[in-house]
Amino acid sequence: MFKIFFVLSALVAMVYCGGDPADTQATLLKYTNEVNPDGSYNYEYASSNGLDVSETGVGSSYASGSFAYTSPEGQPIQLSYTADENGYQPRGDHLPTPPPIPDYILKGLAYIESHPFEKVSFAKK
């Protein structure tokens, strides 16, 4: 009996949360894809639901690209990135940023920079 209740509850939840499948369908508006013999490539596509993606690069060496979409909260998301020997480096206004460096740390760093280390030798002459 419990199994039947669980299955029926799951079906009701899927129907209730699923919404209209036509609302989730997107149409491809633009699509290009090019792969060259030297390993370079580029692709770009856009869809009717606001997704816009592009990337260029050289296979396993370098890539740069961007994508844009609207979040479920209605916020426009735009992200650009590079990926190379320095790793993946995303850039976007929606990404978290570190807190500002406190003044006492900045003053300490300035002091250290203005007073370089002098090597001292304790060897006997």
C-alpha positions as CSV (number, residue, x, y, z in Angstrom):
1,M,0.0,0.0,0.0
2,F,2.8,2.4,0.9
3,K,4.5,1.7,-2.4
4,I,1.4,2.7,-4.4
5,F,1.0,5.9,-2.4
6,F,4.6,6.8,-3.0
7,V,4.3,6.2,-6.8
8,L,1.1,8.1,-7.0
9,S,2.6,11.0,-5.0
10,A,5.6,11.0,-7.3
11,L,3.4,11.1,-10.4
12,V,1.3,14.0,-9.0
13,A,4.5,15.9,-8.1
14,M,5.9,15.4,-11.6
15,V,2.7,16.6,-13.3
16,Y,2.4,19.6,-10.9
17,C,6.0,20.7,-11.1
18,G,6.6,19.8,-14.8
19,G,4.6,22.6,-16.3
20,D,3.9,22.9,-20.0
21,P,6.6,21.1,-22.0
22,A,6.1,23.7,-24.7
23,D,7.4,26.4,-22.3
24,T,10.8,24.7,-22.1
25,Q,11.3,24.2,-25.8
26,A,13.9,26.5,-27.4
27,T,14.5,27.0,-31.1
28,L,18.0,27.2,-32.5
29,L,18.4,30.7,-34.1
30,K,22.1,30.6,-35.1
31,Y,24.7,27.9,-35.3
32,T,28.2,27.9,-36.8
33,N,31.0,25.4,-36.1
34,E,34.4,25.4,-37.8
35,V,37.3,23.1,-37.1
36,N,40.5,23.7,-39.0
37,P,43.3,21.2,-39.8
38,D,45.8,23.2,-37.7
39,G,43.7,22.5,-34.5
40,S,42.1,25.9,-34.3
41,Y,38.3,26.0,-34.0
42,N,35.4,28.3,-33.4
43,Y,31.7,27.8,-32.7
44,E,28.8,30.0,-32.0
45,Y,25.1,29.4,-31.3
46,A,22.0,31.2,-30.1
47,S,18.6,30.0,-29.1
48,S,15.2,31.5,-28.7
49,N,15.3,31.3,-24.9
50,G,18.1,33.9,-24.8
51,L,21.1,31.6,-24.6
52,D,24.1,33.0,-26.6
53,V,27.4,31.1,-26.7
54,S,30.7,31.5,-28.6
55,E,34.2,30.2,-28.3
56,T,37.4,30.2,-30.3
57,G,40.6,28.5,-29.6
58,V,43.4,26.1,-30.5
59,G,42.8,22.5,-29.3
60,S,44.3,21.8,-25.8
61,S,46.3,25.0,-25.9
62,Y,44.0,28.0,-25.7
63,A,40.4,29.0,-25.6
64,S,38.4,32.1,-25.2
65,G,34.7,32.6,-25.3
66,S,31.6,34.0,-23.8
67,F,28.0,33.1,-23.0
68,A,24.9,35.0,-22.0
69,Y,21.5,34.1,-20.6
70,T,18.9,35.3,-18.2
71,S,18.8,33.6,-14.8
72,P,15.5,32.2,-13.4
73,E,15.4,35.3,-11.1
74,G,15.4,37.5,-14.2
75,Q,19.0,38.7,-13.9
76,P,21.0,38.9,-17.1
77,I,24.1,36.8,-16.9
78,Q,27.1,37.6,-19.2
79,L,30.3,35.7,-18.7
80,S,33.5,35.8,-20.8
81,Y,36.5,33.6,-20.2
82,T,40.0,32.5,-21.3
83,A,41.6,29.1,-20.7
84,D,45.3,28.8,-21.3
85,E,48.5,27.8,-19.4
86,N,47.3,30.0,-16.6
87,G,44.1,28.1,-16.1
88,Y,40.4,29.0,-16.5
89,Q,39.8,32.7,-15.9
90,P,36.2,33.7,-15.9
91,R,35.0,37.4,-15.9
92,G,31.5,38.6,-15.2
93,D,29.7,41.2,-13.1
94,H,27.7,38.4,-11.3
95,L,30.8,36.6,-10.0
96,P,31.7,37.1,-6.4
97,T,34.7,39.3,-5.7
98,P,37.1,39.2,-2.7
99,P,36.7,41.8,0.0
100,P,38.9,44.9,-0.1
101,I,42.3,44.7,1.6
102,P,42.2,46.4,5.0
103,D,44.2,49.7,5.4
104,Y,46.6,48.2,8.0
105,I,47.6,45.5,5.6
106,L,48.2,48.0,2.8
107,K,50.3,50.1,5.1
108,G,52.3,47.1,6.2
109,L,53.0,46.1,2.6
110,A,54.0,49.7,1.8
111,Y,56.4,49.7,4.8
112,I,58.0,46.3,3.7
113,E,58.4,47.6,0.2
114,S,60.1,50.8,1.3
115,H,62.5,49.0,3.7
116,P,64.1,46.3,1.7
117,F,65.8,43.4,3.5
118,E,69.5,43.9,4.0
119,K,71.6,40.7,4.1
120,V,73.6,40.5,7.3
121,S,76.6,38.3,7.6
122,F,77.7,37.1,11.0
123,A,80.8,35.4,9.8
124,K,84.1,36.2,11.6
125,K,86.8,38.0,9.6
